[in-house]
Amino acid sequence: MADRGKLGLIWDFLKVRKKWWLLPVVVFLLLLSLLIVLTEGSAVAPFIYALF
């Protein structure tokens, strides 16, 4: 198996095991982590952290 990274491994797991119900969870976690990384040094950060 070629080295495809973490996302490639997750995609292969979902495809082979037919766990399609996990796809929205994975997408939500990726978007949430991207939001936290992008707003880490901005003025929006206190409002994001207040949500959780």
mmCIF entry with sequence, helices, sheets and N, C-alpha, C, O atoms, coordinates in Angstrom:
data_MODEL
# 
_entry.id   MODEL 
# 
_entity.id                         1 
_entity.type                       polymer 
_entity.pdbx_number_of_molecules   1 
# 
_entity_poly.entity_id                      1 
_entity_poly.type                           'polypeptide(L)' 
_entity_poly.nstd_linkage                   no 
_entity_poly.nstd_monomer                   no 
_entity_poly.pdbx_seq_one_letter_code       MADRGKLGLIWDFLKVRKKWWLLPVVVFLLLLSLLIVLTEGSAVAPFIYALF 
_entity_poly.pdbx_seq_one_letter_code_can   MADRGKLGLIWDFLKVRKKWWLLPVVVFLLLLSLLIVLTEGSAVAPFIYALF 
_entity_poly.pdbx_strand_id                 A 
# 
loop_
_entity_poly_seq.entity_id 
_entity_poly_seq.num 
_entity_poly_seq.mon_id 
_entity_poly_seq.hetero 
1 1  MET n 
1 2  ALA n 
1 3  ASP n 
1 4  ARG n 
1 5  GLY n 
1 6  LYS n 
1 7  LEU n 
1 8  GLY n 
1 9  LEU n 
1 10 ILE n 
1 11 TRP n 
1 12 ASP n 
1 13 PHE n 
1 14 LEU n 
1 15 LYS n 
1 16 VAL n 
1 17 ARG n 
1 18 LYS n 
1 19 LYS n 
1 20 TRP n 
1 21 TRP n 
1 22 LEU n 
1 23 LEU n 
1 24 PRO n 
1 25 VAL n 
1 26 VAL n 
1 27 VAL n 
1 28 PHE n 
1 29 LEU n 
1 30 LEU n 
1 31 LEU n 
1 32 LEU n 
1 33 SER n 
1 34 LEU n 
1 35 LEU n 
1 36 ILE n 
1 37 VAL n 
1 38 LEU n 
1 39 THR n 
1 40 GLU n 
1 41 GLY n 
1 42 SER n 
1 43 ALA n 
1 44 VAL n 
1 45 ALA n 
1 46 PRO n 
1 47 PHE n 
1 48 ILE n 
1 49 TYR n 
1 50 ALA n 
1 51 LEU n 
1 52 PHE n 
# 
_struct_asym.id          A 
_struct_asym.entity_id   1 
# 
loop_
_struct_conf.conf_type_id 
_struct_conf.id 
_struct_conf.pdbx_PDB_helix_id 
_struct_conf.beg_label_comp_id 
_struct_conf.beg_label_asym_id 
_struct_conf.beg_label_seq_id 
_struct_conf.pdbx_beg_PDB_ins_code 
_struct_conf.end_label_comp_id 
_struct_conf.end_label_asym_id 
_struct_conf.end_label_seq_id 
_struct_conf.pdbx_end_PDB_ins_code 
_struct_conf.beg_auth_comp_id 
_struct_conf.beg_auth_asym_id 
_struct_conf.beg_auth_seq_id 
_struct_conf.end_auth_comp_id 
_struct_conf.end_auth_asym_id 
_struct_conf.end_auth_seq_id 
_struct_conf.pdbx_PDB_helix_class 
_struct_conf.details 
_struct_conf.pdbx_PDB_helix_length 
HELX_P HELX_P1 AA1 GLY A 5  ? ARG A 17 ? GLY A 5  ARG A 17 1 ? 13 
HELX_P HELX_P2 AA2 TRP A 20 ? LEU A 22 ? TRP A 20 LEU A 22 5 ? 3  
HELX_P HELX_P3 AA3 LEU A 23 ? LEU A 38 ? LEU A 23 LEU A 38 1 ? 16 
HELX_P HELX_P4 AA4 ALA A 45 ? LEU A 51 ? ALA A 45 LEU A 51 1 ? 7  
# 
_struct_conf_type.id          HELX_P 
_struct_conf_type.criteria    ? 
_struct_conf_type.reference   ? 
# 
loop_
_atom_site.group_PDB 
_atom_site.id 
_atom_site.type_symbol 
_atom_site.label_atom_id 
_atom_site.label_alt_id 
_atom_site.label_comp_id 
_atom_site.label_asym_id 
_atom_site.label_entity_id 
_atom_site.label_seq_id 
_atom_site.pdbx_PDB_ins_code 
_atom_site.Cartn_x 
_atom_site.Cartn_y 
_atom_site.Cartn_z 
_atom_site.occupancy 
_atom_site.B_iso_or_equiv 
_atom_site.pdbx_formal_charge 
_atom_site.auth_seq_id 
_atom_site.auth_comp_id 
_atom_site.auth_asym_id 
_atom_site.auth_atom_id 
_atom_site.pdbx_PDB_model_num 
ATOM 1   N N  . MET A 1 1  ? 0.836   -1.175 0.000  1.00 0.00 ? 1  MET A N  1 
ATOM 2   C CA . MET A 1 1  ? 0.000   0.000  0.000  1.00 0.00 ? 1  MET A CA 1 
ATOM 3   C C  . MET A 1 1  ? 0.884   1.242  0.000  1.00 0.00 ? 1  MET A C  1 
ATOM 4   O O  . MET A 1 1  ? 1.835   1.332  0.775  1.00 0.00 ? 1  MET A O  1 
ATOM 5   N N  . ALA A 1 2  ? 0.575   2.176  -0.850 1.00 0.00 ? 2  ALA A N  1 
ATOM 6   C CA . ALA A 1 2  ? 1.363   3.401  -0.946 1.00 0.00 ? 2  ALA A CA 1 
ATOM 7   C C  . ALA A 1 2  ? 1.082   4.309  0.248  1.00 0.00 ? 2  ALA A C  1 
ATOM 8   O O  . ALA A 1 2  ? -0.009  4.290  0.818  1.00 0.00 ? 2  ALA A O  1 
ATOM 9   N N  . ASP A 1 3  ? 2.066   5.086  0.606  1.00 0.00 ? 3  ASP A N  1 
ATOM 10  C CA . ASP A 1 3  ? 1.921   6.017  1.718  1.00 0.00 ? 3  ASP A CA 1 
ATOM 11  C C  . ASP A 1 3  ? 1.082   7.206  1.260  1.00 0.00 ? 3  ASP A C  1 
ATOM 12  O O  . ASP A 1 3  ? 1.561   8.055  0.508  1.00 0.00 ? 3  ASP A O  1 
ATOM 13  N N  . ARG A 1 4  ? -0.164  7.267  1.712  1.00 0.00 ? 4  ARG A N  1 
ATOM 14  C CA . ARG A 1 4  ? -1.086  8.306  1.269  1.00 0.00 ? 4  ARG A CA 1 
ATOM 15  C C  . ARG A 1 4  ? -1.392  9.306  2.365  1.00 0.00 ? 4  ARG A C  1 
ATOM 16  O O  . ARG A 1 4  ? -2.168  10.234 2.135  1.00 0.00 ? 4  ARG A O  1 
ATOM 17  N N  . GLY A 1 5  ? -0.827  9.159  3.525  1.00 0.00 ? 5  GLY A N  1 
ATOM 18  C CA . GLY A 1 5  ? -1.105  10.081 4.606  1.00 0.00 ? 5  GLY A CA 1 
ATOM 19  C C  . GLY A 1 5  ? -2.319  9.656  5.411  1.00 0.00 ? 5  GLY A C  1 
ATOM 20  O O  . GLY A 1 5  ? -2.962  8.644  5.131  1.00 0.00 ? 5  GLY A O  1 
ATOM 21  N N  . LYS A 1 6  ? -2.604  10.451 6.402  1.00 0.00 ? 6  LYS A N  1 
ATOM 22  C CA . LYS A 1 6  ? -3.696  10.123 7.318  1.00 0.00 ? 6  LYS A CA 1 
ATOM 23  C C  . LYS A 1 6  ? -5.064  10.188 6.651  1.00 0.00 ? 6  LYS A C  1 
ATOM 24  O O  . LYS A 1 6  ? -5.916  9.331  6.887  1.00 0.00 ? 6  LYS A O  1 
ATOM 25  N N  . LEU A 1 7  ? -5.274  11.211 5.815  1.00 0.00 ? 7  LEU A N  1 
ATOM 26  C CA . LEU A 1 7  ? -6.569  11.314 5.143  1.00 0.00 ? 7  LEU A CA 1 
ATOM 27  C C  . LEU A 1 7  ? -6.797  10.155 4.175  1.00 0.00 ? 7  LEU A C  1 
ATOM 28  O O  . LEU A 1 7  ? -7.920  9.669  4.034  1.00 0.00 ? 7  LEU A O  1 
ATOM 29  N N  . GLY A 1 8  ? -5.738  9.718  3.516  1.00 0.00 ? 8  GLY A N  1 
ATOM 30  C CA . GLY A 1 8  ? -5.858  8.567  2.626  1.00 0.00 ? 8  GLY A CA 1 
ATOM 31  C C  . GLY A 1 8  ? -6.204  7.296  3.385  1.00 0.00 ? 8  GLY A C  1 
ATOM 32  O O  . GLY A 1 8  ? -6.996  6.480  2.913  1.00 0.00 ? 8  GLY A O  1 
ATOM 33  N N  . LEU A 1 9  ? -5.617  7.133  4.547  1.00 0.00 ? 9  LEU A N  1 
ATOM 34  C CA . LEU A 1 9  ? -5.936  5.963  5.374  1.00 0.00 ? 9  LEU A CA 1 
ATOM 35  C C  . LEU A 1 9  ? -7.378  5.997  5.863  1.00 0.00 ? 9  LEU A C  1 
ATOM 36  O O  . LEU A 1 9  ? -8.061  4.973  5.881  1.00 0.00 ? 9  LEU A O  1 
ATOM 37  N N  . ILE A 1 10 ? -7.833  7.180  6.257  1.00 0.00 ? 10 ILE A N  1 
ATOM 38  C CA . ILE A 1 10 ? -9.222  7.295  6.704  1.00 0.00 ? 10 ILE A CA 1 
ATOM 39  C C  . ILE A 1 10 ? -10.173 7.010  5.555  1.00 0.00 ? 10 ILE A C  1 
ATOM 40  O O  . ILE A 1 10 ? -11.172 6.311  5.728  1.00 0.00 ? 10 ILE A O  1 
ATOM 41  N N  . TRP A 1 11 ? -9.864  7.551  4.376  1.00 0.00 ? 11 TRP A N  1 
ATOM 42  C CA . TRP A 1 11 ? -10.719 7.310  3.215  1.00 0.00 ? 11 TRP A CA 1 
ATOM 43  C C  . TRP A 1 11 ? -10.752 5.825  2.852  1.00 0.00 ? 11 TRP A C  1 
ATOM 44  O O  . TRP A 1 11 ? -11.817 5.285  2.556  1.00 0.00 ? 11 TRP A O  1 
ATOM 45  N N  . ASP A 1 12 ? -9.588  5.161  2.874  1.00 0.00 ? 12 ASP A N  1 
ATOM 46  C CA . ASP A 1 12 ? -9.546  3.721  2.588  1.00 0.00 ? 12 ASP A CA 1 
ATOM 47  C C  . ASP A 1 12 ? -10.364 2.933  3.604  1.00 0.00 ? 12 ASP A C  1 
ATOM 48  O O  . ASP A 1 12 ? -11.066 1.988  3.244  1.00 0.00 ? 12 ASP A O  1 
ATOM 49  N N  . PHE A 1 13 ? -10.271 3.322  4.875  1.00 0.00 ? 13 PHE A N  1 
ATOM 50  C CA . PHE A 1 13 ? -11.057 2.644  5.916  1.00 0.00 ? 13 PHE A CA 1 
ATOM 51  C C  . PHE A 1 13 ? -12.547 2.784  5.645  1.00 0.00 ? 13 PHE A C  1 
ATOM 52  O O  . PHE A 1 13 ? -13.294 1.808  5.715  1.00 0.00 ? 13 PHE A O  1 
ATOM 53  N N  . LEU A 1 14 ? -12.980 4.021  5.332  1.00 0.00 ? 14 LEU A N  1 
ATOM 54  C CA . LEU A 1 14 ? -14.404 4.243  5.073  1.00 0.00 ? 14 LEU A CA 1 
ATOM 55  C C  . LEU A 1 14 ? -14.874 3.467  3.848  1.00 0.00 ? 14 LEU A C  1 
ATOM 56  O O  . LEU A 1 14 ? -15.975 2.916  3.840  1.00 0.00 ? 14 LEU A O  1 
ATOM 57  N N  . LYS A 1 15 ? -14.038 3.427  2.816  1.00 0.00 ? 15 LYS A N  1 
ATOM 58  C CA . LYS A 1 15 ? -14.421 2.760  1.570  1.00 0.00 ? 15 LYS A CA 1 
ATOM 59  C C  . LYS A 1 15 ? -14.490 1.245  1.736  1.00 0.00 ? 15 LYS A C  1 
ATOM 60  O O  . LYS A 1 15 ? -15.433 0.606  1.269  1.00 0.00 ? 15 LYS A O  1 
ATOM 61  N N  . VAL A 1 16 ? -13.494 0.678  2.397  1.00 0.00 ? 16 VAL A N  1 
ATOM 62  C CA . VAL A 1 16 ? -13.424 -0.781 2.525  1.00 0.00 ? 16 VAL A CA 1 
ATOM 63  C C  . VAL A 1 16 ? -14.450 -1.312 3.518  1.00 0.00 ? 16 VAL A C  1 
ATOM 64  O O  . VAL A 1 16 ? -15.105 -2.322 3.258  1.00 0.00 ? 16 VAL A O  1 
ATOM 65  N N  . ARG A 1 17 ? -14.591 -0.641 4.647  1.00 0.00 ? 17 ARG A N  1 
ATOM 66  C CA . ARG A 1 17 ? -15.477 -1.120 5.719  1.00 0.00 ? 17 ARG A CA 1 
ATOM 67  C C  . ARG A 1 17 ? -16.928 -0.682 5.543  1.00 0.00 ? 17 ARG A C  1 
ATOM 68  O O  . ARG A 1 17 ? -17.804 -1.110 6.295  1.00 0.00 ? 17 ARG A O  1 
ATOM 69  N N  . LYS A 1 18 ? -17.184 0.178  4.540  1.00 0.00 ? 18 LYS A N  1 
ATOM 70  C CA . LYS A 1 18 ? -18.538 0.677  4.271  1.00 0.00 ? 18 LYS A CA 1 
ATOM 71  C C  . LYS A 1 18 ? -19.125 1.407  5.472  1.00 0.00 ? 18 LYS A C  1 
ATOM 72  O O  . LYS A 1 18 ? -20.295 1.232  5.813  1.00 0.00 ? 18 LYS A O  1 
ATOM 73  N N  . LYS A 1 19 ? -18.296 2.226  6.105  1.00 0.00 ? 19 LYS A N  1 
ATOM 74  C CA . LYS A 1 19 ? -18.734 3.012  7.263  1.00 0.00 ? 19 LYS A CA 1 
ATOM 75  C C  . LYS A 1 19 ? -19.045 4.435  6.820  1.00 0.00 ? 19 LYS A C  1 
ATOM 76  O O  . LYS A 1 19 ? -18.437 5.385  7.314  1.00 0.00 ? 19 LYS A O  1 
ATOM 77  N N  . TRP A 1 20 ? -19.978 4.588  5.903  1.00 0.00 ? 20 TRP A N  1 
ATOM 78  C CA . TRP A 1 20 ? -20.267 5.899  5.332  1.00 0.00 ? 20 TRP A CA 1 
ATOM 79  C C  . TRP A 1 20 ? -20.881 6.848  6.347  1.00 0.00 ? 20 TRP A C  1 
ATOM 80  O O  . TRP A 1 20 ? -20.827 8.063  6.157  1.00 0.00 ? 20 TRP A O  1 
ATOM 81  N N  . TRP A 1 21 ? -21.465 6.326  7.420  1.00 0.00 ? 21 TRP A N  1 
ATOM 82  C CA . TRP A 1 21 ? -22.046 7.195  8.433  1.00 0.00 ? 21 TRP A CA 1 
ATOM 83  C C  . TRP A 1 21 ? -20.966 7.974  9.186  1.00 0.00 ? 21 TRP A C  1 
ATOM 84  O O  . TRP A 1 21 ? -21.274 8.971  9.839  1.00 0.00 ? 21 TRP A O  1 
ATOM 85  N N  . LEU A 1 22 ? -19.698 7.533  9.106  1.00 0.00 ? 22 LEU A N  1 
ATOM 86  C CA . LEU A 1 22 ? -18.611 8.253  9.760  1.00 0.00 ? 22 LEU A CA 1 
ATOM 87  C C  . LEU A 1 22 ? -18.141 9.464  8.955  1.00 0.00 ? 22 LEU A C  1 
ATOM 88  O O  . LEU A 1 22 ? -17.457 10.332 9.497  1.00 0.00 ? 22 LEU A O  1 
ATOM 89  N N  . LEU A 1 23 ? -18.491 9.535  7.688  1.00 0.00 ? 23 LEU A N  1 
ATOM 90  C CA . LEU A 1 23 ? -18.016 10.623 6.831  1.00 0.00 ? 23 LEU A CA 1 
ATOM 91  C C  . LEU A 1 23 ? -18.439 12.005 7.328  1.00 0.00 ? 23 LEU A C  1 
ATOM 92  O O  . LEU A 1 23 ? -17.597 12.903 7.352  1.00 0.00 ? 23 LEU A O  1 
ATOM 93  N N  . PRO A 1 24 ? -19.696 12.230 7.726  1.00 0.00 ? 24 PRO A N  1 
ATOM 94  C CA . PRO A 1 24 ? -20.036 13.550 8.258  1.00 0.00 ? 24 PRO A CA 1 
ATOM 95  C C  . PRO A 1 24 ? -19.275 13.905 9.532  1.00 0.00 ? 24 PRO A C  1 
ATOM 96  O O  . PRO A 1 24 ? -18.955 15.072 9.755  1.00 0.00 ? 24 PRO A O  1 
ATOM 97  N N  . VAL A 1 25 ? -18.986 12.924 10.358 1.00 0.00 ? 25 VAL A N  1 
ATOM 98  C CA . VAL A 1 25 ? -18.225 13.163 11.583 1.00 0.00 ? 25 VAL A CA 1 
ATOM 99  C C  . VAL A 1 25 ? -16.804 13.597 11.243 1.00 0.00 ? 25 VAL A C  1 
ATOM 100 O O  . VAL A 1 25 ? -16.283 14.539 11.839 1.00 0.00 ? 25 VAL A O  1 
ATOM 101 N N  . VAL A 1 26 ? -16.181 12.921 10.296 1.00 0.00 ? 26 VAL A N  1 
ATOM 102 C CA . VAL A 1 26 ? -14.814 13.244 9.892  1.00 0.00 ? 26 VAL A CA 1 
ATOM 103 C C  . VAL A 1 26 ? -14.761 14.638 9.267  1.00 0.00 ? 26 VAL A C  1 
ATOM 104 O O  . VAL A 1 26 ? -13.861 15.422 9.568  1.00 0.00 ? 26 VAL A O  1 
ATOM 105 N N  . VAL A 1 27 ? -15.720 14.944 8.402  1.00 0.00 ? 27 VAL A N  1 
ATOM 106 C CA . VAL A 1 27 ? -15.753 16.256 7.750  1.00 0.00 ? 27 VAL A CA 1 
ATOM 107 C C  . VAL A 1 27 ? -15.964 17.352 8.790  1.00 0.00 ? 27 VAL A C  1 
ATOM 108 O O  . VAL A 1 27 ? -15.312 18.394 8.724  1.00 0.00 ? 27 VAL A O  1 
ATOM 109 N N  . PHE A 1 28 ? -16.858 17.137 9.741  1.00 0.00 ? 28 PHE A N  1 
ATOM 110 C CA . PHE A 1 28 ? -17.103 18.131 10.785 1.00 0.00 ? 28 PHE A CA 1 
ATOM 111 C C  . PHE A 1 28 ? -15.855 18.365 11.621 1.00 0.00 ? 28 PHE A C  1 
ATOM 112 O O  . PHE A 1 28 ? -15.530 19.511 11.931 1.00 0.00 ? 28 PHE A O  1 
ATOM 113 N N  . LEU A 1 29 ? -15.155 17.310 11.990 1.00 0.00 ? 29 LEU A N  1 
ATOM 114 C CA . LEU A 1 29 ? -13.937 17.461 12.787 1.00 0.00 ? 29 LEU A CA 1 
ATOM 115 C C  . LEU A 1 29 ? -12.844 18.186 12.006 1.00 0.00 ? 29 LEU A C  1 
ATOM 116 O O  . LEU A 1 29 ? -12.113 18.996 12.576 1.00 0.00 ? 29 LEU A O  1 
ATOM 117 N N  . LEU A 1 30 ? -12.726 17.906 10.718 1.00 0.00 ? 30 LEU A N  1 
ATOM 118 C CA . LEU A 1 30 ? -11.747 18.613 9.893  1.00 0.00 ? 30 LEU A CA 1 
ATOM 119 C C  . LEU A 1 30 ? -12.070 20.101 9.781  1.00 0.00 ? 30 LEU A C  1 
ATOM 120 O O  . LEU A 1 30 ? -11.181 20.945 9.893  1.00 0.00 ? 30 LEU A O  1 
ATOM 121 N N  . LEU A 1 31 ? -13.335 20.417 9.560  1.00 0.00 ? 31 LEU A N  1 
ATOM 122 C CA . LEU A 1 31 ? -13.724 21.824 9.458  1.00 0.00 ? 31 LEU A CA 1 
ATOM 123 C C  . LEU A 1 31 ? -13.553 22.553 10.786 1.00 0.00 ? 31 LEU A C  1 
ATOM 124 O O  . LEU A 1 31 ? -13.134 23.710 10.808 1.00 0.00 ? 31 LEU A O  1 
ATOM 125 N N  . LEU A 1 32 ? -13.873 21.890 11.883 1.00 0.00 ? 32 LEU A N  1 
ATOM 126 C CA . LEU A 1 32 ? -13.709 22.499 13.199 1.00 0.00 ? 32 LEU A CA 1 
ATOM 127 C C  . LEU A 1 32 ? -12.238 22.754 13.513 1.00 0.00 ? 32 LEU A C  1 
ATOM 128 O O  . LEU A 1 32 ? -11.885 23.810 14.038 1.00 0.00 ? 32 LEU A O  1 
ATOM 129 N N  . SER A 1 33 ? -11.391 21.795 13.194 1.00 0.00 ? 33 SER A N  1 
ATOM 130 C CA . SER A 1 33 ? -9.963  21.995 13.444 1.00 0.00 ? 33 SER A CA 1 
ATOM 131 C C  . SER A 1 33 ? -9.395  23.091 12.541 1.00 0.00 ? 33 SER A C  1 
ATOM 132 O O  . SER A 1 33 ? -8.537  23.861 12.972 1.00 0.00 ? 33 SER A O  1 
ATOM 133 N N  . LEU A 1 34 ? -9.861  23.168 11.309 1.00 0.00 ? 34 LEU A N  1 
ATOM 134 C CA . LEU A 1 34 ? -9.422  24.236 10.413 1.00 0.00 ? 34 LEU A CA 1 
ATOM 135 C C  . LEU A 1 34 ? -9.874  25.604 10.935 1.00 0.00 ? 34 LEU A C  1 
ATOM 136 O O  . LEU A 1 34 ? -9.117  26.572 10.877 1.00 0.00 ? 34 LEU A O  1 
ATOM 137 N N  . LEU A 1 35 ? -11.078 25.679 11.432 1.00 0.00 ? 35 LEU A N  1 
ATOM 138 C CA . LEU A 1 35 ? -11.588 26.928 11.998 1.00 0.00 ? 35 LEU A CA 1 
ATOM 139 C C  . LEU A 1 35 ? -10.757 27.367 13.193 1.00 0.00 ? 35 LEU A C  1 
ATOM 140 O O  . LEU A 1 35 ? -10.431 28.547 13.319 1.00 0.00 ? 35 LEU A O  1 
ATOM 141 N N  . ILE A 1 36 ? -10.418 26.452 14.056 1.00 0.00 ? 36 ILE A N  1 
ATOM 142 C CA . ILE A 1 36 ? -9.624  26.782 15.237 1.00 0.00 ? 36 ILE A CA 1 
ATOM 143 C C  . ILE A 1 36 ? -8.226  27.228 14.842 1.00 0.00 ? 36 ILE A C  1 
ATOM 144 O O  . ILE A 1 36 ? -7.699  28.178 15.422 1.00 0.00 ? 36 ILE A O  1 
ATOM 145 N N  . VAL A 1 37 ? -7.620  26.570 13.878 1.00 0.00 ? 37 VAL A N  1 
ATOM 146 C CA . VAL A 1 37 ? -6.271  26.943 13.448 1.00 0.00 ? 37 VAL A CA 1 
ATOM 147 C C  . VAL A 1 37 ? -6.269  28.310 12.772 1.00 0.00 ? 37 VAL A C  1 
ATOM 148 O O  . VAL A 1 37 ? -5.374  29.119 13.015 1.00 0.00 ? 37 VAL A O  1 
ATOM 149 N N  . LEU A 1 38 ? -7.254  28.571 11.934 1.00 0.00 ? 38 LEU A N  1 
ATOM 150 C CA . LEU A 1 38 ? -7.277  29.841 11.198 1.00 0.00 ? 38 LEU A CA 1 
ATOM 151 C C  . LEU A 1 38 ? -7.615  31.034 12.080 1.00 0.00 ? 38 LEU A C  1 
ATOM 152 O O  . LEU A 1 38 ? -7.182  32.149 11.790 1.00 0.00 ? 38 LEU A O  1 
ATOM 153 N N  . THR A 1 39 ? -8.374  30.829 13.143 1.00 0.00 ? 39 THR A N  1 
ATOM 154 C CA . THR A 1 39 ? -8.780  31.949 13.993 1.00 0.00 ? 39 THR A CA 1 
ATOM 155 C C  . THR A 1 39 ? -7.955  32.033 15.272 1.00 0.00 ? 39 THR A C  1 
ATOM 156 O O  . THR A 1 39 ? -8.310  32.778 16.185 1.00 0.00 ? 39 THR A O  1 
ATOM 157 N N  . GLU A 1 40 ? -6.879  31.294 15.350 1.00 0.00 ? 40 GLU A N  1 
ATOM 158 C CA . GLU A 1 40 ? -6.094  31.238 16.583 1.00 0.00 ? 40 GLU A CA 1 
ATOM 159 C C  . GLU A 1 40 ? -5.530  32.603 16.975 1.00 0.00 ? 40 GLU A C  1 
ATOM 160 O O  . GLU A 1 40 ? -5.550  32.951 18.156 1.00 0.00 ? 40 GLU A O  1 
ATOM 161 N N  . GLY A 1 41 ? -5.041  33.362 16.046 1.00 0.00 ? 41 GLY A N  1 
ATOM 162 C CA . GLY A 1 41 ? -4.421  34.629 16.381 1.00 0.00 ? 41 GLY A CA 1 
ATOM 163 C C  . GLY A 1 41 ? -5.278  35.842 16.052 1.00 0.00 ? 41 GLY A C  1 
ATOM 164 O O  . GLY A 1 41 ? -4.777  36.966 16.036 1.00 0.00 ? 41 GLY A O  1 
ATOM 165 N N  . SER A 1 42 ? -6.538  35.634 15.794 1.00 0.00 ? 42 SER A N  1 
ATOM 166 C CA . SER A 1 42 ? -7.370  36.758 15.369 1.00 0.00 ? 42 SER A CA 1 
ATOM 167 C C  . SER A 1 42 ? -8.276  37.236 16.504 1.00 0.00 ? 42 SER A C  1 
ATOM 168 O O  . SER A 1 42 ? -8.293  36.666 17.594 1.00 0.00 ? 42 SER A O  1 
ATOM 169 N N  . ALA A 1 43 ? -9.018  38.285 16.219 1.00 0.00 ? 43 ALA A N  1 
ATOM 170 C CA . ALA A 1 43 ? -9.946  38.841 17.201 1.00 0.00 ? 43 ALA A CA 1 
ATOM 171 C C  . ALA A 1 43 ? -11.207 37.996 17.328 1.00 0.00 ? 43 ALA A C  1 
ATOM 172 O O  . ALA A 1 43 ? -12.007 38.212 18.238 1.00 0.00 ? 43 ALA A O  1 
ATOM 173 N N  . VAL A 1 44 ? -11.392 37.036 16.426 1.00 0.00 ? 44 VAL A N  1 
ATOM 174 C CA . VAL A 1 44 ? -12.578 36.189 16.460 1.00 0.00 ? 44 VAL A CA 1 
ATOM 175 C C  . VAL A 1 44 ? -12.416 35.054 17.462 1.00 0.00 ? 44 VAL A C  1 
ATOM 176 O O  . VAL A 1 44 ? -13.405 34.445 17.870 1.00 0.00 ? 44 VAL A O  1 
ATOM 177 N N  . ALA A 1 45 ? -11.194 34.765 17.860 1.00 0.00 ? 45 ALA A N  1 
ATOM 178 C CA . ALA A 1 45 ? -10.913 33.622 18.715 1.00 0.00 ? 45 ALA A CA 1 
ATOM 179 C C  . ALA A 1 45 ? -11.718 33.602 20.016 1.00 0.00 ? 45 ALA A C  1 
ATOM 180 O O  . ALA A 1 45 ? -12.224 32.537 20.368 1.00 0.00 ? 45 ALA A O  1 
ATOM 181 N N  . PRO A 1 46 ? -11.871 34.699 20.748 1.00 0.00 ? 46 PRO A N  1 
ATOM 182 C CA . PRO A 1 46 ? -12.668 34.626 21.979 1.00 0.00 ? 46 PRO A CA 1 
ATOM 183 C C  . PRO A 1 46 ? -14.123 34.225 21.728 1.00 0.00 ? 46 PRO A C  1 
ATOM 184 O O  . PRO A 1 46 ? -14.730 33.562 22.569 1.00 0.00 ? 46 PRO A O  1 
ATOM 185 N N  . PHE A 1 47 ? -14.679 34.609 20.603 1.00 0.00 ? 47 PHE A N  1 
ATOM 186 C CA . PHE A 1 47 ? -16.053 34.242 20.301 1.00 0.00 ? 47 PHE A CA 1 
ATOM 187 C C  . PHE A 1 47 ? -16.175 32.768 19.925 1.00 0.00 ? 47 PHE A C  1 
ATOM 188 O O  . PHE A 1 47 ? -17.172 32.121 20.248 1.00 0.00 ? 47 PHE A O  1 
ATOM 189 N N  . ILE A 1 48 ? -15.162 32.241 19.245 1.00 0.00 ? 48 ILE A N  1 
ATOM 190 C CA . ILE A 1 48 ? -15.170 30.818 18.900 1.00 0.00 ? 48 ILE A CA 1 
ATOM 191 C C  . ILE A 1 48 ? -15.064 29.978 20.169 1.00 0.00 ? 48 ILE A C  1 
ATOM 192 O O  . ILE A 1 48 ? -15.799 29.006 20.335 1.00 0.00 ? 48 ILE A O  1 
ATOM 193 N N  . TYR A 1 49 ? -14.144 30.354 21.069 1.00 0.00 ? 49 TYR A N  1 
ATOM 194 C CA . TYR A 1 49 ? -13.962 29.585 22.295 1.00 0.00 ? 49 TYR A CA 1 
ATOM 195 C C  . TYR A 1 49 ? -15.153 29.713 23.216 1.00 0.00 ? 49 TYR A C  1 
ATOM 196 O O  . TYR A 1 49 ? -15.400 28.814 24.020 1.00 0.00 ? 49 TYR A O  1 
ATOM 197 N N  . ALA A 1 50 ? -15.899 30.795 23.126 1.00 0.00 ? 50 ALA A N  1 
ATOM 198 C CA . ALA A 1 50 ? -17.081 30.965 23.957 1.00 0.00 ? 50 ALA A CA 1 
ATOM 199 C C  . ALA A 1 50 ? -18.193 29.982 23.557 1.00 0.00 ? 50 ALA A C  1 
ATOM 200 O O  . ALA A 1 50 ? -19.052 29.649 24.373 1.00 0.00 ? 50 ALA A O  1 
ATOM 201 N N  . LEU A 1 51 ? -18.171 29.525 22.314 1.00 0.00 ? 51 LEU A N  1 
ATOM 202 C CA . LEU A 1 51 ? -19.180 28.565 21.857 1.00 0.00 ? 51 LEU A CA 1 
ATOM 203 C C  . LEU A 1 51 ? -19.007 27.208 22.505 1.00 0.00 ? 51 LEU A C  1 
ATOM 204 O O  . LEU A 1 51 ? -19.976 26.464 22.654 1.00 0.00 ? 51 LEU A O  1 
ATOM 205 N N  . PHE A 1 52 ? -17.789 26.875 22.893 1.00 0.00 ? 52 PHE A N  1 
ATOM 206 C CA . PHE A 1 52 ? -17.521 25.559 23.445 1.00 0.00 ? 52 PHE A CA 1 
ATOM 207 C C  . PHE A 1 52 ? -17.260 25.682 24.913 1.00 0.00 ? 52 PHE A C  1 
ATOM 208 O O  . PHE A 1 52 ? -17.010 24.680 25.582 1.00 0.00 ? 52 PHE A O  1 
# 
